[in-house]
Amino acid sequence: MREKLRVAAYAVCVRDGQILLARSPAPDGTPEWVLPGGGMEHGEDPYDTVRREVTEETGYRIAVTGLLGMDSSRHVLGRRRLRPPTDHQGLRIIYEGEIAGGELRNEVGGSTDLAAWHDLTAVPGLTRIRLVDIALRLWRERPTDGRLRTGPEARPLPPQMNTE
């Protein structure tokens, strides 16, 4: 079995009770909302990655205002065209950012096709990837160790979120 590690950096940008999200097609073609951000290039600092990716996907330049935490996921991807299965691990670094310039626009020819602000209270009704919920919990709870509680005490994103 092959092993693959992907490191990526994402930003939670919240202002006036809204969060900035980008829309990306899922593997089945259904659009889903994601945090602006993406994969780190070899030799790139994650801080630079998040700023580059947010600009590419939304048109905005951001100031990184904090490190919220990290999320790690692991799953096995099936066999593809005579290749063995891949044990894939994703390490996702989640920053907090605020808009420092630029103008909202959609990415052309990239992994996303639309960037938009969404009311925090509307997020639970959006078709979104799990990382959006994880990042919002990190943003709200701000655990000192950058890790979310797991197990029975961990709850899914509530319908009414704290927008402070």
C-alpha positions in Angstrom: 0.0 0.0 0.0 1.3 3.5 -0.9 1.3 6.2 1.7 0.6 9.9 0.9 0.6 12.9 3.2 -1.1 16.2 2.1 -0.5 19.3 4.2 -2.9 22.2 3.6 -3.7 25.6 5.2 -7.2 27.2 5.4 -8.6 30.4 6.8 -11.7 31.2 8.8 -12.6 34.8 7.9 -15.6 36.1 9.8 -17.0 39.6 9.7 -20.3 41.1 10.6 -21.8 37.6 11.4 -20.8 36.1 8.1 -18.1 33.6 7.0 -16.3 33.6 3.7 -16.6 30.3 1.9 -15.7 29.0 -1.6 -17.7 26.5 -3.6 -16.0 23.4 -5.0 -17.4 20.4 -6.9 -17.4 17.2 -4.9 -16.1 14.0 -6.6 -19.6 13.2 -7.8 -20.0 16.7 -9.3 -22.3 18.1 -6.6 -21.1 21.5 -5.4 -20.2 21.9 -1.8 -18.9 24.8 0.3 -15.3 24.7 1.6 -13.0 27.0 3.5 -10.8 29.1 1.3 -7.4 27.5 1.4 -5.6 24.5 0.0 -2.5 22.4 -0.4 1.0 23.6 0.6 3.6 23.6 -2.2 7.0 21.9 -1.5 9.2 24.3 0.4 6.3 26.8 1.1 5.5 28.0 4.6 1.9 27.2 5.7 1.4 30.9 6.6 2.2 31.8 3.0 0.1 29.0 1.7 -3.1 30.2 3.4 -2.6 33.8 2.2 -1.9 32.6 -1.4 -4.8 30.2 -1.5 -7.3 32.7 -0.1 -6.3 35.3 -2.7 -6.5 32.7 -5.5 -10.0 31.4 -4.5 -11.7 34.7 -3.4 -9.7 37.7 -4.7 -9.1 38.9 -1.1 -5.8 39.5 0.6 -5.9 38.5 4.2 -4.0 39.3 7.4 -3.5 36.1 9.4 -4.6 37.0 12.9 -4.2 33.7 14.6 -3.6 30.0 14.5 -6.8 28.2 15.5 -5.6 24.7 15.4 -5.0 21.6 13.2 -7.0 18.7 12.0 -5.7 15.4 10.8 -7.7 12.8 8.9 -6.7 9.5 7.5 -8.4 7.2 5.0 -7.6 4.5 2.4 -8.2 5.4 -1.2 -9.1 2.4 -3.4 -7.1 0.9 -6.2 -6.9 3.1 -9.4 -5.7 1.9 -12.8 -3.4 -0.8 -11.7 -2.1 1.2 -8.7 -2.2 -0.2 -5.2 -4.5 1.4 -2.6 -3.3 4.6 -1.0 -3.2 5.2 2.7 -3.9 9.0 2.6 -3.3 11.3 5.6 -4.4 15.0 5.4 -3.0 17.5 7.9 -5.0 20.7 7.8 -3.7 23.8 9.4 -6.5 26.3 10.3 -5.8 30.0 10.7 -8.0 32.9 11.5 -7.8 35.8 9.0 -9.3 39.2 8.3 -9.7 40.9 5.0 -6.8 43.3 4.4 -7.6 44.2 0.7 -8.6 43.0 -2.7 -12.1 42.5 -4.0 -14.4 39.5 -3.9 -14.2 37.5 -7.1 -14.6 33.9 -8.3 -11.6 31.7 -9.1 -11.2 30.9 -12.8 -9.7 27.6 -13.8 -9.0 26.4 -10.2 -10.5 24.0 -7.7 -13.4 26.4 -6.8 -15.9 28.3 -8.9 -17.6 30.7 -6.5 -16.7 32.7 -3.4 -19.4 34.2 -1.2 -20.2 35.4 2.3 -22.7 33.4 4.3 -24.5 34.2 7.5 -23.1 32.0 10.3 -26.6 30.9 11.2 -27.1 29.6 7.6 -24.0 27.4 7.6 -25.8 24.3 9.0 -28.1 24.3 6.0 -25.4 24.5 3.4 -23.9 21.5 1.6 -20.4 21.7 3.0 -17.4 19.6 3.8 -16.8 18.5 7.4 -13.8 20.8 7.7 -16.1 23.9 7.7 -17.7 22.6 10.9 -14.4 21.7 12.5 -12.9 25.1 11.7 -15.9 26.9 13.0 -15.7 24.9 16.3 -12.1 25.9 16.5 -13.0 29.5 15.9 -15.7 29.5 18.6 -14.1 27.3 21.2 -10.4 28.4 20.7 -8.9 25.4 22.5 -5.5 26.4 23.9 -3.9 23.2 22.4 -5.6 23.7 19.0 -7.4 20.4 19.3 -11.2 19.8 19.6 -12.7 17.5 22.1 -13.8 14.2 20.7 -16.2 11.6 21.9 -19.7 12.0 23.4 -19.0 15.5 24.6 -18.3 16.7 21.0 -21.5 18.0 19.3 -22.3 18.8 15.7 -22.6 22.5 14.7 -25.8 23.9 16.3 -28.5 25.7 14.2 -27.8 29.0 16.0 -24.2 29.8 16.3 -22.4 32.3 18.5 -21.5 35.1 16.1 -19.1 37.0 18.4 
